[in-house]
C-alpha cells in the first residue's frame, strides 16, 4: 500500500496534459522484457494508428540478461556467461543510433535476485546516473520506466527464504527489491528526472485481478510478463503521450490488428539488426540482417502500417529492393535493373506516410543537399540511367516501366516529384506531359526545355553538335527541318500539366550561355502562366549554367514537401 500511495503521489508530478514526444528518434533500452518488446510494439502501433502523419523512428535495443548496475550472480546461465553490462555497449549504441529520446527500463536483473542490500542498491543508482550522463552528453532526453513487478506466486516451489549467503534461485521477497528501486527512481522526479511508474501499475493491476481470481498472474516464471502484462507496462507511457490501446493491446482502430502485426514485424526486424550492428557480449542472441537491408524492409513495413492507419489500400511489396545495398550519405542505395536499364533507389531510414519519392531526370548525386534532407523526412530518391536518350520517346517508355515497378511492386506514391537538372528537364517534362496525372510537382534547375536551344544551338546558346545528332536519331526525324518544326518539346506540351495543376519551381542563372534561360525557363514561365499554371522562379543574378542548386536548399525542400504531402 505504501508503494502504491507513493506511486500515486509521484504521478501527480507528471505533466497535466499528455503530449506527443517532440523527439523523432526514440531508443528503448532494457533487459529481456524489453528485448521481448511487446510493450514497445504496443506503444509504436498506437503512435502510428493515432498519428500516421508523425514520423517516429522507434528502436528497440533491449538485451536479455542485461543490467545497468554491472552486477551478475555467480553461476549465471549455468556458468556459461556473466550478465551483460549495459555500459559495455552503451557508447556504441548511442553513437550509431543517435537517439533524441531514450526510454530505459532496468531493475529486474540488477538486484541479481538476492535480498536488498546497500551495495547492490548503490550499484543500481550509479548505473542509472551514468546512463543519464551519457544520454545528456549527446543532447538527448531520457525517460526512466520503473522495473516490471516480480511475482513469486507462480514459482513458489523454486524460491528461497531470507538469510542465506547465496541465491542460486530467486529470493522469495525479491519484489521488495524492485519496490525499493522504483521508489528511488520516482524520488528523483524532484530533481527533474522523467520517471513513469511501470512497477506500481503492475502491482496495482495484479492486485485487482487477484480479487476475482486468486491464481491470476502476468508471468508464469514470475519475471517475464505475458501480453496482458506488457499492456499494463505500456500503460504509463501511453497515458504520458495521450495514446490509447484496446484491451488486447492492439490500437483502437478499425485496422488495429493489421497495424500491430506490421509494427511487430518491423520492431523485431530492426531490433535484431541494431543489436548485431552495435555489438554486444551476450551469447545466443539471434543475428540480424545488415542494417541497410533491414532498414529497407522496415521502410516498406512502416509505409504499409501508415497506409493502413490512413485507410489506404497498401501495396505489399513482394520483396525488398534487389541488389546489394551500398552507402550513400548514410542511407542505403540499391542498384538494380528495370526494363533492361540500370536503376537505383536510395531508401530513407523510415518512410514517410504514403511513400513519397523524388525522381531525378539526370545527374543523380550532383548537389545532393536537398536529397539528403528529404531522405531525413522519409522520402525515397530514384533514378533511371537512360543517359544520352535526352527525354526522347524511347526514354519515356523506360520511365513508364520504372514508374510501374516502383508504384506497383514497392508501393511508392502514385505522384512523385520530378527533378530536372540541365538536360534532365527534357526527361522530366516529356514524361510529365505524357503522364500529367502522375506528377505531384516539378523542380527544374537550369533546365533544357527546348532542344532547339540546346543541343540545337539555334538561338543564343553554344549548342552541342554531338547531342543534336542524337536528337535527330532518337526522335526519328528525317532531317533538321522536321526537328525544328516538331512540337515535341516541354515548351510545347504544358497544357496537360496546367490542367492537372502541377506546380513548377525553376532555379536558373540569368547569365547562362549553355542553356539560355530566355529560351527555356522564360518561355515555360510565360506560357504556363497564360495557361493558368503555377510556377515559382528563383533567379541567380550573374550566374551561368553552373553551379546548380542554391546555397540554402530550404526553398527547394519546402516546395517539394508542400506539394507532395
C-alpha positions in Angstrom: 0.0 0.0 0.0 2.9 2.3 0.8 4.4 1.8 -2.6 1.1 2.4 -4.3 0.4 5.6 -2.5 3.9 6.8 -3.2 3.4 6.0 -6.9 0.1 8.0 -6.9 1.8 10.9 -5.3 4.6 10.9 -7.8 2.3 10.6 -10.8 0.9 14.0 -9.7 4.3 15.4 -10.6 3.9 14.4 -14.3 2.6 16.9 -16.9 -1.1 17.6 -16.5 -1.6 17.4 -20.3 -0.4 14.5 -22.2 1.7 15.4 -25.3 3.3 13.5 -28.1 7.1 13.4 -27.9 9.0 16.1 -29.9 11.9 13.7 -30.5 11.7 11.7 -33.7 14.4 9.1 -32.9 13.4 7.1 -29.9 15.6 4.4 -28.4 14.3 1.8 -25.9 16.9 0.1 -23.6 16.3 -2.7 -21.2 16.7 -6.3 -20.3 14.9 -9.4 -21.7 11.5 -7.9 -21.0 12.3 -5.0 -23.4 14.1 -7.4 -25.8 10.8 -9.3 -26.0 9.4 -5.9 -26.9 5.7 -6.4 -26.7 5.2 -3.1 -24.7 7.4 -1.3 -27.3 5.3 -2.7 -30.1 2.0 -1.6 -28.4 3.3 1.9 -28.0 4.6 2.3 -31.5 1.4 0.7 -33.0 -0.6 3.3 -31.1 1.6 6.1 -32.3 1.1 5.1 -35.9 -2.6 4.3 -35.7 -3.5 7.7 -34.0 -0.9 9.9 -35.6 0.1 8.4 -39.0 1.3 11.9 -40.1 4.0 11.8 -37.4 7.2 10.0 -38.3 8.9 8.5 -35.3 11.9 6.1 -35.6 11.5 3.7 -32.8 14.5 1.5 -32.0 14.3 -1.4 -29.5 17.8 -2.4 -28.3 16.8 -4.3 -25.2 19.2 -7.2 -24.4 18.3 -10.3 -22.5 20.0 -10.8 -19.0 21.4 -7.2 -19.1 21.8 -4.9 -16.1 22.5 -1.2 -15.7 24.3 -1.9 -12.4 27.1 -4.1 -13.9 26.3 -6.9 -11.4 26.0 -10.6 -12.1 25.4 -13.6 -9.8 27.8 -16.5 -9.6 26.8 -19.3 -12.0 24.5 -17.1 -14.1 23.2 -19.1 -17.1 24.7 -22.2 -15.6 28.1 -20.6 -15.5 28.2 -20.1 -19.3 28.5 -16.3 -19.2 28.0 -13.4 -16.7 25.2 -10.9 -17.2 25.9 -8.3 -19.8 26.5 -4.8 -18.5 24.7 -2.0 -20.5 27.8 0.2 -20.1 29.9 -2.2 -22.1 27.9 -1.3 -25.2 26.2 2.0 -24.4 28.7 4.3 -26.2 28.4 2.2 -29.4 24.7 2.1 -29.2 24.3 5.9 -28.7 26.9 6.7 -31.4 25.2 4.5 -34.0 21.5 5.1 -33.2 21.8 8.8 -32.5 18.6 9.0 -30.4 16.8 12.1 -29.4 15.0 10.3 -26.6 16.0 7.3 -24.6 13.5 5.2 -22.7 15.2 2.9 -20.2 13.6 0.1 -18.2 16.1 -1.7 -15.8 15.9 -3.2 -12.4 14.6 -6.8 -12.8 18.1 -8.2 -13.1 20.0 -5.6 -11.2 19.4 -7.0 -7.8 20.5 -10.4 -9.1 17.5 -12.0 -7.4 19.1 -11.5 -3.9 17.6 -9.6 -1.0 18.0 -5.9 -0.9 21.5 -4.7 0.1 23.1 -1.2 0.2 25.9 -2.3 -2.1 23.6 -3.5 -4.8 21.3 -0.5 -4.4 24.2 1.8 -4.9 25.4 -0.1 -8.0 21.9 0.3 -9.5 21.8 4.0 -8.7 25.3 4.7 -10.0 24.5 2.8 -13.2 21.4 4.9 -13.8 23.2 8.1 -13.1 26.0 7.1 -15.5 23.4 6.3 -18.2 21.7 9.7 -17.7 25.0 11.4 -18.1 25.9 9.7 -21.3 22.5 10.4 -22.8 22.6 14.1 -21.7 26.1 14.4 -23.1 24.8 13.8 -26.6 21.9 16.2 -26.2 19.2 13.7 -25.8 16.4 13.3 -23.2 15.7 10.2 -21.2 12.5 8.7 -19.6 13.0 6.1 -16.9 10.5 3.3 -16.5 10.4 1.7 -13.1 11.1 -2.1 -13.4 8.3 -4.6 -14.0 7.0 -6.4 -10.9 8.3 -9.8 -9.7 5.5 -12.2 -8.9 6.5 -15.0 -6.5 3.2 -16.8 -6.6 3.6 -19.0 -9.8 7.1 -20.2 -8.8 6.9 -20.6 -5.0 8.5 -24.0 -5.1 11.7 -22.5 -6.6 12.1 -19.6 -4.2 14.5 -19.3 -1.3 13.9 -17.5 2.1 15.8 -14.6 3.5 19.1 -15.0 5.4 21.0 -17.2 3.0 24.5 -16.5 1.8 23.9 -17.3 -1.8 20.8 -17.4 -4.0 21.1 -19.8 -6.9 17.4 -19.4 -7.2 15.4 -16.2 -6.6 14.7 -14.7 -3.2 11.1 -15.1 -2.3 10.7 -11.4 -1.4 12.5 -10.1 -4.5 9.8 -7.7 -5.4 10.7 -5.8 -2.2 14.0 -5.0 -4.0 12.2 -3.8 -7.2 9.9 -1.7 -5.0 12.9 0.0 -3.4 14.5 0.6 -6.9 11.2 2.1 -8.1 10.8 4.4 -5.1 14.3 5.7 -5.6 13.7 6.4 -9.2 10.4 8.1 -8.5 12.1 10.2 -5.8 14.4 11.6 -8.5 11.5 13.4 -10.1 12.0 16.2 -7.6 15.4 16.8 -9.4 13.8 16.9 -12.8 14.0 13.2 -13.8 11.2 12.0 -16.1 10.0 8.7 -14.5 7.0 6.7 -15.3 5.8 4.0 -12.8 5.5 0.7 -14.6 6.1 -1.2 -11.3 3.3 0.5 -9.5 0.9 0.0 -12.4 1.7 -3.8 -12.5 1.4 -4.2 -8.7 -2.0 -2.4 -8.7 -3.3 -4.4 -11.7 -2.2 -7.7 -10.3 -3.9 -7.0 -7.0 -7.2 -6.1 -8.8 -7.0 -9.2 -10.9 -6.5 -11.4 -7.9 -9.6 -10.1 -6.2 -11.5 -12.1 -8.8 -9.0 -14.9 -9.5 -6.5 -15.6 -6.7 -4.4 -17.7 -9.0 -4.0 -15.0 -11.7 -0.6 -14.0 -12.8 1.0 -11.9 -15.6 4.1 -14.1 -15.7 4.3 -17.8 -15.4 8.0 -17.6 -14.5 7.5 -14.7 -12.1 9.6 -12.4 -14.3 8.6 -12.1 -17.9 5.1 -10.6 -18.4 2.7 -12.1 -20.9 1.0 -9.9 -23.5 -1.6 -8.7 -20.9 1.3 -7.8 -18.6 3.1 -5.9 -21.3 -0.1 -3.9 -22.0 0.0 -2.8 -18.3 3.7 -1.9 -18.7 2.8 0.2 -21.8 0.1 2.0 -19.9 2.1 4.8 -18.2 3.8 5.6 -21.5 0.6 5.5 -23.5 -1.0 7.8 -20.9 2.0 10.1 -20.9 1.7 10.6 -24.7 -2.1 10.7 -24.9 -2.4 7.3 -26.7 -4.9 4.5 -26.4 -4.8 0.8 -26.8 -7.7 -1.8 -26.9 -7.9 -4.4 -24.2 -5.9 -6.8 -26.4 -3.1 -4.3 -26.7 -3.9 -3.6 -30.4 -4.5 0.1 -31.4 -8.1 1.4 -31.1 -8.5 1.5 -34.9 -10.5 -0.4 -37.5 -7.3 -1.8 -38.8 -5.7 -2.1 -35.3 -4.9 -5.8 -35.6 -3.3 -5.4 -39.0 -1.3 -2.3 -37.9 0.0 -4.1 -34.9 1.1 -7.2 -36.9 3.1 -5.0 -39.3 4.6 -3.0 -36.5 5.6 -6.2 -34.6 7.5 -7.4 -37.7 9.2 -4.1 -38.1 10.3 -3.7 -34.5 11.7 -7.2 -34.3 13.5 -6.9 -37.6 15.2 -3.7 -36.6 15.9 -5.0 -33.1 17.9 -7.9 -34.4 19.7 -5.7 -37.0 20.6 -3.0 -34.5 21.9 -5.4 -31.9 24.1 -7.0 -34.5 25.2 -3.6 -35.8 26.1 -2.1 -32.4 27.6 -5.3 -30.9 27.2 -6.9 -27.5 28.8 -9.7 -25.5 25.8 -11.9 -24.8 25.9 -15.3 -26.5 22.8 -16.8 -28.0 21.2 -13.7 -29.4 19.7 -14.0 -32.9 21.8 -12.3 -35.6 20.1 -9.6 -37.6 20.2 -8.6 -41.2 22.8 -6.0 -42.3 21.4 -2.6 -41.4 20.8 -1.3 -44.9 18.8 -4.4 -45.8 16.9 -4.3 -42.5 16.1 -0.6 -42.9 14.9 -1.0 -46.4 12.5 -3.7 -45.3 11.5 -1.7 -42.3 10.7 1.3 -44.5 8.3 -0.7 -46.6 6.6 -2.2 -43.5 6.3 1.3 -41.9 4.7 2.7 -45.0 2.2 -0.2 -45.0 1.3 0.4 -41.4 0.7 4.1 -42.0 -1.3 3.4 -45.1 -3.5 1.1 -43.0 -3.9 3.8 -40.4 -4.8 6.3 -43.2 -7.4 3.9 -44.7 -5.4 3.5 -47.8 -5.1 0.3 -49.9 -1.5 -0.5 -49.3 0.6 -2.5 -51.8 2.5 -5.2 -50.0 6.0 -5.4 -51.6 6.8 -8.8 -53.0 10.4 -8.3 -51.8 12.9 -5.8 -50.7 14.8 -3.9 -53.3 17.1 -6.2 -55.3 20.8 -5.7 -55.4 23.4 -5.4 -52.7 23.0 -2.2 -50.7 25.7 0.4 -50.6 26.1 3.5 -48.5 25.0 6.9 -50.0 25.5 9.7 -47.5 24.4 7.5 -44.6 21.5 5.9 -46.5 21.1 2.6 -48.2 21.4 2.8 -52.0 20.2 -0.1 -54.2 21.3 -0.6 -57.8 19.3 -2.9 -59.9 17.8 -3.2 -63.4 14.3 -2.3 -64.7 13.3 -2.8 -68.3 16.8 -3.7 -69.2 18.1 -0.4 -67.9 20.2 0.4 -64.8 18.2 1.9 -61.9 18.8 3.0 -58.4 16.8 3.8 -55.3 18.1 5.4 -52.1 15.9 4.5 -49.1 15.2 6.6 -46.0 15.6 5.0 -42.6 11.9 5.3 -42.1 9.5 6.1 -45.0 7.0 8.9 -44.7 3.3 8.2 -44.9 2.2 7.4 -48.4 5.8 6.6 -49.6 6.6 9.9 -51.3 9.6 10.0 -53.6 11.8 12.2 -55.8 12.7 11.1 -59.3 15.8 12.5 -61.0 15.9 13.1 -64.7 19.7 13.3 -64.8 22.9 13.8 -62.8 21.9 11.8 -59.7 24.1 12.8 -56.8 25.0 16.2 -58.1 24.3 18.9 -55.4 22.8 16.3 -53.0 21.8 18.5 -50.2 18.1 18.6 -51.0 18.0 14.8 -51.4 19.8 14.2 -48.1 17.3 16.5 -46.3 14.3 14.7 -48.0 15.7 11.3 -47.1 15.7 12.5 -43.5 12.0 13.4 -43.9 11.2 9.9 -45.2 11.4 10.3 -49.0 12.9 7.8 -51.4 15.2 9.0 -54.1 15.0 7.3 -57.5 17.0 7.5 -60.8 16.8 5.6 -64.1 20.1 5.6 -66.0 18.9 6.4 -69.5 21.8 8.7 -70.3 22.1 10.1 -73.8 18.4 9.4 -74.5 17.6 13.1 -73.9 13.9 12.6 -72.8 13.0 11.0 -76.2 10.1 8.6 -76.7 12.3 5.6 -76.0 13.4 7.2 -72.7 9.7 7.9 -71.8 8.9 4.2 -72.3 11.7 3.2 -70.0 10.4 5.7 -67.5 6.9 4.2 -67.7 8.3 0.8 -66.8 10.3 2.2 -63.9 7.2 4.1 -62.6 5.1 0.9 -62.8 7.8 -1.1 -60.9 8.1 1.4 -58.1 4.4 2.1 -57.6 3.0 -1.4 -58.1 5.8 -3.6 -56.7 7.0 -1.4 -53.9 4.0 0.8 -53.0 5.6 4.1 -53.9 3.3 7.1 -54.1 1.4 7.4 -57.4 2.6 11.1 -57.8 6.3 11.6 -57.4 8.2 14.9 -57.5 10.3 15.2 -60.7 13.7 16.8 -60.5 15.3 18.0 -63.8 18.8 19.5 -63.7 20.0 20.8 -67.1 19.2 18.2 -69.8 17.2 16.3 -67.1 14.5 18.9 -67.8 13.8 17.1 -71.1 13.2 13.8 -69.3 11.0 15.2 -66.6 8.8 17.4 -68.7 8.4 15.0 -71.6 7.4 12.2 -69.2 5.2 14.5 -67.3 3.4 15.7 -70.5 2.6 12.0 -71.3 1.6 11.3 -67.7 0.3 14.6 -66.2 -2.0 12.9 -63.6 1.0 11.0 -62.2 3.1 14.1 -61.2 2.9 16.0 -57.9 5.3 18.8 -58.8 8.5 19.5 -60.9 11.7 21.2 -59.6 13.8 22.2 -62.6 17.3 23.7 -62.3 18.8 25.5 -65.3 16.6 23.0 -67.3 16.6 22.3 -71.0 13.0 22.9 -72.1 13.5 23.1 -75.9 16.1 21.0 -77.8 16.3 23.7 -80.4 18.1 25.9 -77.8 20.2 23.0 -76.5 21.7 21.0 -78.0 20.5 22.5 -81.3 22.2 25.9 -80.6 19.6 27.6 -82.8 19.3 30.6 -80.5 21.7 32.4 -78.2 23.3 29.2 -76.8 26.5 27.4 -78.0 24.8 24.2 -78.9 26.3 20.7 -78.9 26.6 19.0 -82.4 27.1 15.5 -80.9 23.9 15.6 -78.9 22.0 17.4 -81.7 22.7 14.4 -83.9 21.3 12.2 -81.1 18.1 14.2 -81.1 17.6 13.7 -84.8 18.2 9.9 -84.4 16.2 9.3 -81.2 13.1 11.1 -82.4 13.5 9.6 -85.9 13.4 12.9 -87.7 14.2 12.7 -91.4 16.2 15.9 -91.3 16.9 19.0 -89.2 14.0 21.0 -90.7 11.5 18.4 -89.4 13.1 18.5 -85.9 12.9 22.3 -85.8 9.2 22.3 -86.7 8.2 19.5 -84.4 6.0 20.4 -81.4 7.5 17.8 -79.0 9.4 20.0 -76.5 8.4 20.8 -73.0 7.7 24.4 -74.1 5.1 22.9 -76.5 3.4 20.5 -74.0 2.4 22.4 -71.0 -1.4 22.3 -71.3 -1.8 18.8 -69.7 0.3 19.9 -66.7 -1.6 23.1 -66.2 -4.9 21.2 -66.5 -3.7 18.9 -63.7 -2.5 21.8 -61.7 1.1 20.6 -61.4 3.2 23.3 -59.6 6.6 24.2 -61.0 9.8 25.6 -59.5 12.6 26.8 -61.7 16.0 27.8 -60.4 18.3 29.4 -63.0 21.2 31.7 -63.6 20.5 34.8 -65.7 23.9 34.6 -67.4 23.5 31.0 -68.6 25.2 30.7 -72.0 24.8 26.9 -72.3 21.0 26.7 -71.7 19.9 30.4 -72.1 17.1 31.0 -69.6 15.1 33.2 -72.0 14.7 30.3 -74.5 13.9 27.7 -71.8 12.7 28.8 -68.4 11.5 32.1 -69.7 9.3 30.5 -72.3 7.9 28.0 -69.8 7.1 30.7 -67.3 5.2 32.9 -69.8 3.2 30.1 -71.4 2.5 28.2 -68.1 1.1 31.4 -66.5 -1.0 32.0 -69.6 -2.5 28.5 -69.2 -3.3 29.3 -65.5 -0.5 27.2 -64.2 1.6 27.9 -61.0 5.3 28.5 -61.4 7.9 29.8 -58.9 11.1 31.4 -60.3 14.3 31.8 -58.4 16.9 33.7 -60.3 20.6 33.7 -59.5 21.9 37.1 -60.8 25.2 36.9 -62.8 25.3 33.1 -62.6 25.9 30.9 -65.6 24.8 27.3 -66.2 26.8 26.2 -63.2 26.7 25.8 -60.2 23.3 24.2 -59.9 21.2 24.5 -56.8 21.1 27.0 -54.1 23.5 27.7 -51.2 20.5 27.3 -48.9 18.3 24.4 -50.2 15.4 25.3 -47.9 13.2 26.8 -50.7 13.6 23.7 -52.8 12.9 21.3 -49.9 9.9 23.4 -48.8 8.5 23.4 -52.3 8.8 19.6 -52.6 7.4 18.8 -49.2 4.5 21.2 -49.6 3.4 19.7 -52.9 3.9 16.0 -52.1 2.1 15.8 -48.7 
